[in-house]
């Protein structure tokens, strides 16, 4: 449940940032495409970083067990 909800939050934030960029920084078609590309890339990279950290906690590394002689 947490993974899906947070993924939807990232999607909503990306859409809101794209709309704000389109409204506030409307300077031309190539500039708008550049801003949109940067926003999508940043949103996907932030989501992937969060997803990797979240999924890494589901199967953590096991702490090594020391033997008696060590």
Predicted model as a PDB file, atoms N, CA, C, CB and O in Angstrom, pLDDT in the B-factor column:
MODEL        1                                                                  
ATOM      1  N   UNK A   1       0.824  -1.200   0.000  1.00 72.00           N  
ATOM      2  CA  UNK A   1       0.000   0.000   0.000  1.00 72.00           C  
ATOM      3  C   UNK A   1       0.865   1.259   0.000  1.00 72.00           C  
ATOM      4  CB  UNK A   1      -0.936   0.001   1.209  1.00 72.00           C  
ATOM      5  O   UNK A   1       0.566   2.216  -0.714  1.00 72.00           O  
ATOM      6  N   UNK A   2       1.923   1.263   0.788  1.00 88.00           N  
ATOM      7  CA  UNK A   2       2.767   2.446   0.882  1.00 88.00           C  
ATOM      8  C   UNK A   2       3.482   2.757  -0.411  1.00 88.00           C  
ATOM      9  CB  UNK A   2       3.768   2.275   1.973  1.00 88.00           C  
ATOM     10  O   UNK A   2       3.650   3.925  -0.760  1.00 88.00           O  
ATOM     11  N   UNK A   3       3.914   1.716  -1.139  1.00 91.00           N  
ATOM     12  CA  UNK A   3       4.635   1.915  -2.389  1.00 91.00           C  
ATOM     13  C   UNK A   3       3.737   2.563  -3.434  1.00 91.00           C  
ATOM     14  CB  UNK A   3       5.179   0.583  -2.911  1.00 91.00           C  
ATOM     15  O   UNK A   3       4.151   3.498  -4.119  1.00 91.00           O  
ATOM     16  N   UNK A   4       2.521   2.073  -3.556  1.00 94.00           N  
ATOM     17  CA  UNK A   4       1.586   2.600  -4.551  1.00 94.00           C  
ATOM     18  C   UNK A   4       1.183   4.038  -4.231  1.00 94.00           C  
ATOM     19  CB  UNK A   4       0.341   1.713  -4.630  1.00 94.00           C  
ATOM     20  O   UNK A   4       1.136   4.885  -5.123  1.00 94.00           O  
ATOM     21  N   UNK A   5       0.897   4.308  -2.981  1.00 95.00           N  
ATOM     22  CA  UNK A   5       0.470   5.661  -2.589  1.00 95.00           C  
ATOM     23  C   UNK A   5       1.587   6.665  -2.826  1.00 95.00           C  
ATOM     24  CB  UNK A   5       0.039   5.691  -1.108  1.00 95.00           C  
ATOM     25  O   UNK A   5       1.343   7.750  -3.353  1.00 95.00           O  
ATOM     26  N   UNK A   6       2.801   6.318  -2.445  1.00 94.00           N  
ATOM     27  CA  UNK A   6       3.905   7.257  -2.626  1.00 94.00           C  
ATOM     28  C   UNK A   6       4.243   7.424  -4.103  1.00 94.00           C  
ATOM     29  CB  UNK A   6       5.140   6.786  -1.853  1.00 94.00           C  
ATOM     30  O   UNK A   6       4.643   8.511  -4.521  1.00 94.00           O  
ATOM     31  N   UNK A   7       4.091   6.375  -4.897  1.00 95.00           N  
ATOM     32  CA  UNK A   7       4.286   6.508  -6.338  1.00 95.00           C  
ATOM     33  C   UNK A   7       3.271   7.486  -6.923  1.00 95.00           C  
ATOM     34  CB  UNK A   7       4.168   5.136  -7.029  1.00 95.00           C  
ATOM     35  O   UNK A   7       3.618   8.312  -7.766  1.00 95.00           O  
ATOM     36  N   UNK A   8       2.029   7.395  -6.480  1.00 96.00           N  
ATOM     37  CA  UNK A   8       1.005   8.343  -6.938  1.00 96.00           C  
ATOM     38  C   UNK A   8       1.325   9.761  -6.487  1.00 96.00           C  
ATOM     39  CB  UNK A   8      -0.377   7.930  -6.418  1.00 96.00           C  
ATOM     40  O   UNK A   8       1.065  10.711  -7.226  1.00 96.00           O  
ATOM     41  N   UNK A   9       1.880   9.925  -5.296  1.00 96.00           N  
ATOM     42  CA  UNK A   9       2.283  11.249  -4.817  1.00 96.00           C  
ATOM     43  C   UNK A   9       3.369  11.825  -5.724  1.00 96.00           C  
ATOM     44  CB  UNK A   9       2.785  11.175  -3.352  1.00 96.00           C  
ATOM     45  O   UNK A   9       3.315  13.004  -6.074  1.00 96.00           O  
ATOM     46  N   UNK A  10       4.356  11.010  -6.111  1.00 96.00           N  
ATOM     47  CA  UNK A  10       5.394  11.485  -7.018  1.00 96.00           C  
ATOM     48  C   UNK A  10       4.809  11.878  -8.370  1.00 96.00           C  
ATOM     49  CB  UNK A  10       6.468  10.416  -7.203  1.00 96.00           C  
ATOM     50  O   UNK A  10       5.225  12.879  -8.953  1.00 96.00           O  
ATOM     51  N   UNK A  11       3.859  11.113  -8.871  1.00 96.00           N  
ATOM     52  CA  UNK A  11       3.222  11.446 -10.149  1.00 96.00           C  
ATOM     53  C   UNK A  11       2.480  12.776 -10.046  1.00 96.00           C  
ATOM     54  CB  UNK A  11       2.252  10.326 -10.580  1.00 96.00           C  
ATOM     55  O   UNK A  11       2.581  13.616 -10.940  1.00 96.00           O  
ATOM     56  N   UNK A  12       1.742  12.965  -8.968  1.00 97.00           N  
ATOM     57  CA  UNK A  12       0.993  14.216  -8.774  1.00 97.00           C  
ATOM     58  C   UNK A  12       1.947  15.400  -8.665  1.00 97.00           C  
ATOM     59  CB  UNK A  12       0.105  14.132  -7.511  1.00 97.00           C  
ATOM     60  O   UNK A  12       1.693  16.453  -9.249  1.00 97.00           O  
ATOM     61  N   UNK A  13       3.038  15.239  -7.927  1.00 96.00           N  
ATOM     62  CA  UNK A  13       4.009  16.329  -7.797  1.00 96.00           C  
ATOM     63  C   UNK A  13       4.633  16.653  -9.157  1.00 96.00           C  
ATOM     64  CB  UNK A  13       5.111  15.957  -6.774  1.00 96.00           C  
ATOM     65  O   UNK A  13       4.843  17.822  -9.480  1.00 96.00           O  
ATOM     66  N   UNK A  14       4.930  15.623  -9.951  1.00 95.00           N  
ATOM     67  CA  UNK A  14       5.478  15.852 -11.289  1.00 95.00           C  
ATOM     68  C   UNK A  14       4.517  16.594 -12.187  1.00 95.00           C  
ATOM     69  CB  UNK A  14       5.849  14.546 -11.929  1.00 95.00           C  
ATOM     70  O   UNK A  14       4.925  17.486 -12.931  1.00 95.00           O  
ATOM     71  N   UNK A  15       3.231  16.235 -12.127  1.00 96.00           N  
ATOM     72  CA  UNK A  15       2.227  16.921 -12.948  1.00 96.00           C  
ATOM     73  C   UNK A  15       2.059  18.365 -12.499  1.00 96.00           C  
ATOM     74  CB  UNK A  15       0.878  16.186 -12.880  1.00 96.00           C  
ATOM     75  O   UNK A  15       1.969  19.265 -13.333  1.00 96.00           O  
ATOM     76  N   UNK A  16       2.017  18.592 -11.213  1.00 96.00           N  
ATOM     77  CA  UNK A  16       1.879  19.967 -10.697  1.00 96.00           C  
ATOM     78  C   UNK A  16       3.091  20.810 -11.086  1.00 96.00           C  
ATOM     79  CB  UNK A  16       1.711  19.960  -9.155  1.00 96.00           C  
ATOM     80  O   UNK A  16       2.936  21.961 -11.494  1.00 96.00           O  
ATOM     81  N   UNK A  17       4.298  20.251 -10.964  1.00 94.00           N  
ATOM     82  CA  UNK A  17       5.506  20.986 -11.350  1.00 94.00           C  
ATOM     83  C   UNK A  17       5.505  21.285 -12.846  1.00 94.00           C  
ATOM     84  CB  UNK A  17       6.767  20.188 -10.972  1.00 94.00           C  
ATOM     85  O   UNK A  17       5.934  22.361 -13.262  1.00 94.00           O  
ATOM     86  N   UNK A  18       5.032  20.349 -13.651  1.00 92.00           N  
ATOM     87  CA  UNK A  18       4.965  20.575 -15.100  1.00 92.00           C  
ATOM     88  C   UNK A  18       3.981  21.693 -15.434  1.00 92.00           C  
ATOM     89  CB  UNK A  18       4.558  19.282 -15.829  1.00 92.00           C  
ATOM     90  O   UNK A  18       4.263  22.548 -16.273  1.00 92.00           O  
ATOM     91  N   UNK A  19       2.829  21.679 -14.772  1.00 92.00           N  
ATOM     92  CA  UNK A  19       1.844  22.744 -15.014  1.00 92.00           C  
ATOM     93  C   UNK A  19       2.362  24.100 -14.562  1.00 92.00           C  
ATOM     94  CB  UNK A  19       0.533  22.430 -14.296  1.00 92.00           C  
ATOM     95  O   UNK A  19       2.165  25.099 -15.253  1.00 92.00           O  
ATOM     96  N   UNK A  20       3.022  24.146 -13.411  1.00 92.00           N  
ATOM     97  CA  UNK A  20       3.579  25.414 -12.922  1.00 92.00           C  
ATOM     98  C   UNK A  20       4.656  25.934 -13.867  1.00 92.00           C  
ATOM     99  CB  UNK A  20       4.159  25.239 -11.506  1.00 92.00           C  
ATOM    100  O   UNK A  20       4.734  27.135 -14.123  1.00 92.00           O  
ATOM    101  N   UNK A  21       5.478  25.039 -14.380  1.00 89.00           N  
ATOM    102  CA  UNK A  21       6.512  25.450 -15.339  1.00 89.00           C  
ATOM    103  C   UNK A  21       5.884  25.968 -16.618  1.00 89.00           C  
ATOM    104  CB  UNK A  21       7.456  24.281 -15.654  1.00 89.00           C  
ATOM    105  O   UNK A  21       6.349  26.954 -17.190  1.00 89.00           O  
ATOM    106  N   UNK A  22       4.839  25.314 -17.064  1.00 88.00           N  
ATOM    107  CA  UNK A  22       4.149  25.719 -18.299  1.00 88.00           C  
ATOM    108  C   UNK A  22       3.497  27.097 -18.133  1.00 88.00           C  
ATOM    109  CB  UNK A  22       3.079  24.667 -18.691  1.00 88.00           C  
ATOM    110  O   UNK A  22       3.496  27.904 -19.063  1.00 88.00           O  
ATOM    111  N   UNK A  23       2.945  27.359 -16.949  1.00 89.00           N  
ATOM    112  CA  UNK A  23       2.264  28.631 -16.707  1.00 89.00           C  
ATOM    113  C   UNK A  23       3.263  29.759 -16.431  1.00 89.00           C  
ATOM    114  CB  UNK A  23       1.293  28.494 -15.530  1.00 89.00           C  
ATOM    115  O   UNK A  23       3.144  30.847 -16.995  1.00 89.00           O  
ATOM    116  N   UNK A  24       4.241  29.500 -15.568  1.00 89.00           N  
ATOM    117  CA  UNK A  24       5.153  30.559 -15.116  1.00 89.00           C  
ATOM    118  C   UNK A  24       6.293  30.850 -16.089  1.00 89.00           C  
ATOM    119  CB  UNK A  24       5.733  30.184 -13.784  1.00 89.00           C  
ATOM    120  O   UNK A  24       6.730  31.996 -16.196  1.00 89.00           O  
ATOM    121  N   UNK A  25       6.774  29.849 -16.790  1.00 84.00           N  
ATOM    122  CA  UNK A  25       7.956  30.012 -17.650  1.00 84.00           C  
ATOM    123  C   UNK A  25       7.614  29.759 -19.103  1.00 84.00           C  
ATOM    124  CB  UNK A  25       9.076  29.070 -17.211  1.00 84.00           C  
ATOM    125  O   UNK A  25       8.291  28.967 -19.759  1.00 84.00           O  
ATOM    126  N   UNK A  26       6.595  30.400 -19.622  1.00 81.00           N  
ATOM    127  CA  UNK A  26       6.142  30.200 -20.998  1.00 81.00           C  
ATOM    128  C   UNK A  26       6.922  31.141 -21.913  1.00 81.00           C  
ATOM    129  CB  UNK A  26       4.602  30.444 -21.127  1.00 81.00           C  
ATOM    130  O   UNK A  26       6.510  32.279 -22.140  1.00 81.00           O  
ATOM    131  N   UNK A  27       8.066  30.654 -22.443  1.00 82.00           N  
ATOM    132  CA  UNK A  27       8.915  31.512 -23.268  1.00 82.00           C  
ATOM    133  C   UNK A  27       9.028  31.054 -24.705  1.00 82.00           C  
ATOM    134  CB  UNK A  27      10.275  31.592 -22.677  1.00 82.00           C  
ATOM    135  O   UNK A  27       9.507  31.804 -25.555  1.00 82.00           O  
ATOM    136  N   UNK A  28       8.603  29.852 -24.990  1.00 81.00           N  
ATOM    137  CA  UNK A  28       8.702  29.355 -26.361  1.00 81.00           C  
ATOM    138  C   UNK A  28       8.600  27.840 -26.366  1.00 81.00           C  
ATOM    139  CB  UNK A  28      10.023  29.811 -27.019  1.00 81.00           C  
ATOM    140  O   UNK A  28       8.731  27.199 -25.323  1.00 81.00           O  
ATOM    141  N   UNK A  29       8.367  27.267 -27.542  1.00 82.00           N  
ATOM    142  CA  UNK A  29       8.158  25.822 -27.604  1.00 82.00           C  
ATOM    143  C   UNK A  29       9.391  25.014 -27.194  1.00 82.00           C  
ATOM    144  CB  UNK A  29       7.748  25.432 -28.998  1.00 82.00           C  
ATOM    145  O   UNK A  29       9.257  24.004 -26.502  1.00 82.00           O  
ATOM    146  N   UNK A  30      10.587  25.438 -27.607  1.00 86.00           N  
ATOM    147  CA  UNK A  30      11.781  24.664 -27.261  1.00 86.00           C  
ATOM    148  C   UNK A  30      12.125  24.818 -25.783  1.00 86.00           C  
ATOM    149  CB  UNK A  30      12.972  25.101 -28.126  1.00 86.00           C  
ATOM    150  O   UNK A  30      12.582  23.864 -25.152  1.00 86.00           O  
ATOM    151  N   UNK A  31      11.913  25.985 -25.236  1.00 86.00           N  
ATOM    152  CA  UNK A  31      12.177  26.194 -23.812  1.00 86.00           C  
ATOM    153  C   UNK A  31      11.190  25.411 -22.964  1.00 86.00           C  
ATOM    154  CB  UNK A  31      12.107  27.685 -23.462  1.00 86.00           C  
ATOM    155  O   UNK A  31      11.573  24.820 -21.954  1.00 86.00           O  
ATOM    156  N   UNK A  32       9.922  25.400 -23.364  1.00 86.00           N  
ATOM    157  CA  UNK A  32       8.926  24.627 -22.629  1.00 86.00           C  
ATOM    158  C   UNK A  32       9.251  23.133 -22.666  1.00 86.00           C  
ATOM    159  CB  UNK A  32       7.527  24.878 -23.205  1.00 86.00           C  
ATOM    160  O   UNK A  32       9.099  22.441 -21.659  1.00 86.00           O  
ATOM    161  N   UNK A  33       9.696  22.633 -23.815  1.00 89.00           N  
ATOM    162  CA  UNK A  33      10.072  21.229 -23.927  1.00 89.00           C  
ATOM    163  C   UNK A  33      11.277  20.923 -23.052  1.00 89.00           C  
ATOM    164  CB  UNK A  33      10.371  20.868 -25.382  1.00 89.00           C  
ATOM    165  O   UNK A  33      11.337  19.864 -22.426  1.00 89.00           O  
ATOM    166  N   UNK A  34      12.234  21.839 -23.004  1.00 91.00           N  
ATOM    167  CA  UNK A  34      13.418  21.657 -22.161  1.00 91.00           C  
ATOM    168  C   UNK A  34      13.028  21.611 -20.687  1.00 91.00           C  
ATOM    169  CB  UNK A  34      14.436  22.787 -22.407  1.00 91.00           C  
ATOM    170  O   UNK A  34      13.492  20.745 -19.945  1.00 91.00           O  
ATOM    171  N   UNK A  35      12.174  22.544 -20.261  1.00 91.00           N  
ATOM    172  CA  UNK A  35      11.722  22.559 -18.862  1.00 91.00           C  
ATOM    173  C   UNK A  35      10.940  21.295 -18.525  1.00 91.00           C  
ATOM    174  CB  UNK A  35      10.855  23.799 -18.590  1.00 91.00           C  
ATOM    175  O   UNK A  35      11.125  20.721 -17.452  1.00 91.00           O  
ATOM    176  N   UNK A  36      10.077  20.862 -19.420  1.00 91.00           N  
ATOM    177  CA  UNK A  36       9.298  19.653 -19.199  1.00 91.00           C  
ATOM    178  C   UNK A  36      10.207  18.427 -19.092  1.00 91.00           C  
ATOM    179  CB  UNK A  36       8.281  19.464 -20.328  1.00 91.00           C  
ATOM    180  O   UNK A  36       9.992  17.557 -18.248  1.00 91.00           O  
ATOM    181  N   UNK A  37      11.215  18.370 -19.950  1.00 93.00           N  
ATOM    182  CA  UNK A  37      12.163  17.254 -19.894  1.00 93.00           C  
ATOM    183  C   UNK A  37      12.925  17.252 -18.575  1.00 93.00           C  
ATOM    184  CB  UNK A  37      13.146  17.324 -21.069  1.00 93.00           C  
ATOM    185  O   UNK A  37      13.115  16.189 -17.984  1.00 93.00           O  
ATOM    186  N   UNK A  38      13.361  18.401 -18.105  1.00 94.00           N  
ATOM    187  CA  UNK A  38      14.069  18.483 -16.823  1.00 94.00           C  
ATOM    188  C   UNK A  38      13.176  18.065 -15.658  1.00 94.00           C  
ATOM    189  CB  UNK A  38      14.588  19.903 -16.596  1.00 94.00           C  
ATOM    190  O   UNK A  38      13.621  17.356 -14.755  1.00 94.00           O  
ATOM    191  N   UNK A  39      11.933  18.498 -15.677  1.00 94.00           N  
ATOM    192  CA  UNK A  39      11.012  18.165 -14.585  1.00 94.00           C  
ATOM    193  C   UNK A  39      10.706  16.673 -14.575  1.00 94.00           C  
ATOM    194  CB  UNK A  39       9.707  18.972 -14.712  1.00 94.00           C  
ATOM    195  O   UNK A  39      10.698  16.050 -13.513  1.00 94.00           O  
ATOM    196  N   UNK A  40      10.455  16.099 -15.738  1.00 95.00           N  
ATOM    197  CA  UNK A  40      10.170  14.660 -15.797  1.00 95.00           C  
ATOM    198  C   UNK A  40      11.384  13.858 -15.354  1.00 95.00           C  
ATOM    199  CB  UNK A  40       9.750  14.245 -17.222  1.00 95.00           C  
ATOM    200  O   UNK A  40      11.251  12.890 -14.606  1.00 95.00           O  
ATOM    201  N   UNK A  41      12.576  14.256 -15.815  1.00 97.00           N  
ATOM    202  CA  UNK A  41      13.795  13.551 -15.421  1.00 97.00           C  
ATOM    203  C   UNK A  41      14.020  13.646 -13.920  1.00 97.00           C  
ATOM    204  CB  UNK A  41      15.004  14.114 -16.168  1.00 97.00           C  
ATOM    205  O   UNK A  41      14.353  12.644 -13.288  1.00 97.00           O  
ATOM    206  N   UNK A  42      13.846  14.822 -13.338  1.00 96.00           N  
ATOM    207  CA  UNK A  42      14.036  14.994 -11.901  1.00 96.00           C  
ATOM    208  C   UNK A  42      13.017  14.176 -11.108  1.00 96.00           C  
ATOM    209  CB  UNK A  42      13.931  16.475 -11.525  1.00 96.00           C  
ATOM    210  O   UNK A  42      13.363  13.569 -10.094  1.00 96.00           O  
ATOM    211  N   UNK A  43      11.774  14.159 -11.560  1.00 96.00           N  
ATOM    212  CA  UNK A  43      10.739  13.397 -10.858  1.00 96.00           C  
ATOM    213  C   UNK A  43      11.025  11.903 -10.902  1.00 96.00           C  
ATOM    214  CB  UNK A  43       9.366  13.682 -11.463  1.00 96.00           C  
ATOM    215  O   UNK A  43      10.897  11.210  -9.893  1.00 96.00           O  
ATOM    216  N   UNK A  44      11.412  11.408 -12.074  1.00 97.00           N  
ATOM    217  CA  UNK A  44      11.708   9.978 -12.204  1.00 97.00           C  
ATOM    218  C   UNK A  44      12.936   9.603 -11.384  1.00 97.00           C  
ATOM    219  CB  UNK A  44      11.925   9.604 -13.681  1.00 97.00           C  
ATOM    220  O   UNK A  44      12.945   8.556 -10.737  1.00 97.00           O  
ATOM    221  N   UNK A  45      13.968  10.436 -11.397  1.00 97.00           N  
ATOM    222  CA  UNK A  45      15.175  10.141 -10.614  1.00 97.00           C  
ATOM    223  C   UNK A  45      14.887  10.146  -9.118  1.00 97.00           C  
ATOM    224  CB  UNK A  45      16.275  11.154 -10.932  1.00 97.00           C  
ATOM    225  O   UNK A  45      15.372   9.276  -8.394  1.00 97.00           O  
ATOM    226  N   UNK A  46      14.106  11.112  -8.646  1.00 96.00           N  
ATOM    227  CA  UNK A  46      13.746  11.141  -7.221  1.00 96.00           C  
ATOM    228  C   UNK A  46      12.899   9.935  -6.852  1.00 96.00           C  
ATOM    229  CB  UNK A  46      12.991  12.436  -6.878  1.00 96.00           C  
ATOM    230  O   UNK A  46      13.094   9.347  -5.788  1.00 96.00           O  
ATOM    231  N   UNK A  47      11.952   9.553  -7.722  1.00 96.00           N  
ATOM    232  CA  UNK A  47      11.129   8.378  -7.447  1.00 96.00           C  
ATOM    233  C   UNK A  47      11.980   7.113  -7.413  1.00 96.00           C  
ATOM    234  CB  UNK A  47      10.021   8.241  -8.499  1.00 96.00           C  
ATOM    235  O   UNK A  47      11.798   6.268  -6.536  1.00 96.00           O  
ATOM    236  N   UNK A  48      12.913   6.973  -8.363  1.00 97.00           N  
ATOM    237  CA  UNK A  48      13.757   5.784  -8.386  1.00 97.00           C  
ATOM    238  C   UNK A  48      14.634   5.703  -7.146  1.00 97.00           C  
ATOM    239  CB  UNK A  48      14.623   5.775  -9.637  1.00 97.00           C  
ATOM    240  O   UNK A  48      14.822   4.615  -6.601  1.00 97.00           O  
ATOM    241  N   UNK A  49      15.169   6.816  -6.691  1.00 97.00           N  
ATOM    242  CA  UNK A  49      15.983   6.815  -5.470  1.00 97.00           C  
ATOM    243  C   UNK A  49      15.132   6.388  -4.290  1.00 97.00           C  
ATOM    244  CB  UNK A  49      16.602   8.211  -5.211  1.00 97.00           C  
ATOM    245  O   UNK A  49      15.562   5.563  -3.484  1.00 97.00           O  
ATOM    246  N   UNK A  50      13.935   6.935  -4.177  1.00 95.00           N  
ATOM    247  CA  UNK A  50      13.054   6.550  -3.080  1.00 95.00           C  
ATOM    248  C   UNK A  50      12.678   5.075  -3.179  1.00 95.00           C  
ATOM    249  CB  UNK A  50      11.792   7.421  -3.077  1.00 95.00           C  
ATOM    250  O   UNK A  50      12.675   4.373  -2.167  1.00 95.00           O  
ATOM    251  N   UNK A  51      12.360   4.593  -4.379  1.00 94.00           N  
ATOM    252  CA  UNK A  51      11.936   3.198  -4.565  1.00 94.00           C  
ATOM    253  C   UNK A  51      13.060   2.232  -4.217  1.00 94.00           C  
ATOM    254  CB  UNK A  51      11.476   2.965  -6.012  1.00 94.00           C  
ATOM    255  O   UNK A  51      12.812   1.199  -3.595  1.00 94.00           O  
ATOM    256  N   UNK A  52      14.285   2.547  -4.606  1.00 93.00           N  
ATOM    257  CA  UNK A  52      15.412   1.668  -4.294  1.00 93.00           C  
ATOM    258  C   UNK A  52      15.629   1.590  -2.795  1.00 93.00           C  
ATOM    259  CB  UNK A  52      16.688   2.154  -4.987  1.00 93.00           C  
ATOM    260  O   UNK A  52      15.847   0.504  -2.257  1.00 93.00           O  
ATOM    261  N   UNK A  53      15.574   2.715  -2.119  1.00 92.00           N  
ATOM    262  CA  UNK A  53      15.744   2.712  -0.655  1.00 92.00           C  
ATOM    263  C   UNK A  53      14.586   1.981   0.010  1.00 92.00           C  
ATOM    264  CB  UNK A  53      15.845   4.159  -0.109  1.00 92.00           C  
ATOM    265  O   UNK A  53      14.803   1.219   0.952  1.00 92.00           O  
ATOM    266  N   UNK A  54      13.385   2.194  -0.452  1.00 91.00           N  
ATOM    267  CA  UNK A  54      12.206   1.538   0.130  1.00 91.00           C  
ATOM    268  C   UNK A  54      12.275   0.032  -0.066  1.00 91.00           C  
ATOM    269  CB  UNK A  54      10.915   2.091  -0.494  1.00 91.00           C  
ATOM    270  O   UNK A  54      12.044  -0.725   0.877  1.00 91.00           O  
ATOM    271  N   UNK A  55      12.587  -0.407  -1.270  1.00 89.00           N  
ATOM    272  CA  UNK A  55      12.632  -1.836  -1.553  1.00 89.00           C  
ATOM    273  C   UNK A  55      13.831  -2.518  -0.909  1.00 89.00           C  
ATOM    274  CB  UNK A  55      12.657  -2.066  -3.043  1.00 89.00           C  
ATOM    275  O   UNK A  55      13.769  -3.709  -0.604  1.00 89.00           O  
ATOM    276  N   UNK A  56      14.922  -1.787  -0.698  1.00 86.00           N  
ATOM    277  CA  UNK A  56      16.090  -2.379  -0.036  1.00 86.00           C  
ATOM    278  C   UNK A  56      15.788  -2.715   1.426  1.00 86.00           C  
ATOM    279  CB  UNK A  56      17.290  -1.421  -0.117  1.00 86.00           C  
ATOM    280  O   UNK A  56      16.417  -3.605   2.000  1.00 86.00           O  
ATOM    281  N   UNK A  57      14.847  -2.021   2.018  1.00 85.00           N  
ATOM    282  CA  UNK A  57      14.495  -2.293   3.411  1.00 85.00           C  
ATOM    283  C   UNK A  57      13.618  -3.529   3.550  1.00 85.00           C  
ATOM    284  CB  UNK A  57      13.788  -1.097   4.013  1.00 85.00           C  
ATOM    285  O   UNK A  57      13.467  -4.046   4.657  1.00 85.00           O  
ATOM    286  N   UNK A  58      13.040  -4.013   2.463  1.00 83.00           N  
ATOM    287  CA  UNK A  58      12.193  -5.201   2.543  1.00 83.00           C  
ATOM    288  C   UNK A  58      13.014  -6.470   2.720  1.00 83.00           C  
ATOM    289  CB  UNK A  58      11.332  -5.314   1.299  1.00 83.00           C  
ATOM    290  O   UNK A  58      12.548  -7.430   3.335  1.00 83.00           O  
ATOM    291  N   UNK A  59      14.228  -6.483   2.187  1.00 75.00           N  
ATOM    292  CA  UNK A  59      15.088  -7.647   2.313  1.00 75.00           C  
ATOM    293  C   UNK A  59      16.483  -7.164   2.737  1.00 75.00           C  
ATOM    294  CB  UNK A  59      15.145  -8.459   0.968  1.00 75.00           C  
ATOM    295  O   UNK A  59      17.400  -7.132   1.916  1.00 75.00           O  
ATOM    296  N   UNK A  60      16.647  -6.792   4.004  1.00 71.00           N  
ATOM    297  CA  UNK A  60      17.929  -6.225   4.432  1.00 71.00           C  
ATOM    298  C   UNK A  60      19.021  -7.290   4.462  1.00 71.00           C  
ATOM    299  CB  UNK A  60      17.791  -5.576   5.814  1.00 71.00           C  
ATOM    300  O   UNK A  60      18.747  -8.487   4.536  1.00 71.00           O  
ATOM    301  N   UNK A  61      20.252  -6.824   4.404  1.00 71.00           N  
ATOM    302  CA  UNK A  61      21.387  -7.734   4.516  1.00 71.00           C  
ATOM    303  C   UNK A  61      21.442  -8.296   5.929  1.00 71.00           C  
ATOM    304  CB  UNK A  61      22.714  -7.015   4.158  1.00 71.00           C  
ATOM    305  O   UNK A  61      21.202  -7.581   6.902  1.00 71.00           O  
ATOM    306  N   UNK A  62      21.757  -9.567   6.034  1.00 73.00           N  
ATOM    307  CA  UNK A  62      21.833 -10.209   7.346  1.00 73.00           C  
ATOM    308  C   UNK A  62      23.201  -9.917   7.950  1.00 73.00           C  
ATOM    309  CB  UNK A  62      21.587 -11.751   7.240  1.00 73.00           C  
ATOM    310  O   UNK A  62      24.219  -9.986   7.262  1.00 73.00           O  
ATOM    311  N   UNK A  63      23.217  -9.596   9.221  1.00 70.00           N  
ATOM    312  CA  UNK A  63      24.459  -9.323   9.923  1.00 70.00           C  
ATOM    313  C   UNK A  63      25.234 -10.633  10.048  1.00 70.00           C  
ATOM    314  CB  UNK A  63      24.191  -8.686  11.325  1.00 70.00           C  
ATOM    315  O   UNK A  63      24.655 -11.646  10.441  1.00 70.00           O  
ATOM    316  N   UNK A  64      26.529 -10.638   9.723  1.00 66.00           N  
ATOM    317  CA  UNK A  64      27.301 -11.872   9.833  1.00 66.00           C  
ATOM    318  C   UNK A  64      27.375 -12.358  11.280  1.00 66.00           C  
ATOM    319  CB  UNK A  64      28.709 -11.665   9.279  1.00 66.00           C  
ATOM    320  O   UNK A  64      27.506 -11.564  12.211  1.00 66.00           O  
ATOM    321  N   UNK A  65      27.288 -13.669  11.448  1.00 72.00           N  
ATOM    322  CA  UNK A  65      27.375 -14.278  12.790  1.00 72.00           C  
ATOM    323  C   UNK A  65      28.822 -14.719  13.005  1.00 72.00           C  
ATOM    324  CB  UNK A  65      26.374 -15.505  12.945  1.00 72.00           C  
ATOM    325  O   UNK A  65      29.353 -15.521  12.236  1.00 72.00           O  
ATOM    326  N   UNK A  66      29.444 -14.202  14.036  1.00 73.00           N  
ATOM    327  CA  UNK A  66      30.829 -14.546  14.330  1.00 73.00           C  
ATOM    328  C   UNK A  66      30.893 -15.895  15.029  1.00 73.00           C  
ATOM    329  CB  UNK A  66      31.490 -13.458  15.196  1.00 73.00           C  
ATOM    330  O   UNK A  66      30.035 -16.233  15.844  1.00 73.00           O  
ATOM    331  N   UNK A  67      31.920 -16.653  14.695  1.00 75.00           N  
ATOM    332  CA  UNK A  67      32.081 -17.952  15.366  1.00 75.00           C  
ATOM    333  C   UNK A  67      32.772 -17.738  16.717  1.00 75.00           C  
ATOM    334  CB  UNK A  67      32.905 -18.950  14.473  1.00 75.00           C  
ATOM    335  O   UNK A  67      33.204 -16.628  17.027  1.00 75.00           O  
ATOM    336  N   UNK A  68      32.875 -18.791  17.507  1.00 74.00           N  
ATOM    337  CA  UNK A  68      33.440 -18.705  18.862  1.00 74.00           C  
ATOM    338  C   UNK A  68      34.912 -18.292  18.848  1.00 74.00           C  
ATOM    339  CB  UNK A  68      33.292 -20.047  19.577  1.00 74.00           C  
ATOM    340  O   UNK A  68      35.349 -17.589  19.760  1.00 74.00           O  
ATOM    341  N   UNK A  69      35.684 -18.700  17.855  1.00 63.00           N  
ATOM    342  CA  UNK A  69      37.116 -18.438  17.832  1.00 63.00           C  
ATOM    343  C   UNK A  69      37.465 -16.996  17.481  1.00 63.00           C  
ATOM    344  CB  UNK A  69      37.776 -19.356  16.858  1.00 63.00           C  
ATOM    345  O   UNK A  69      38.603 -16.585  17.708  1.00 63.00           O  
ATOM    346  N   UNK A  70      36.583 -16.248  16.965  1.00 55.00           N  
ATOM    347  CA  UNK A  70      36.908 -14.888  16.506  1.00 55.00           C  
ATOM    348  C   UNK A  70      36.619 -13.844  17.527  1.00 55.00           C  
ATOM    349  CB  UNK A  70      36.160 -14.565  15.265  1.00 55.00           C  
ATOM    350  O   UNK A  70      36.843 -12.659  17.279  1.00 55.00           O  
TER     351      UNK A  70                                                      
ENDMDL                                                                          
END                                                                             
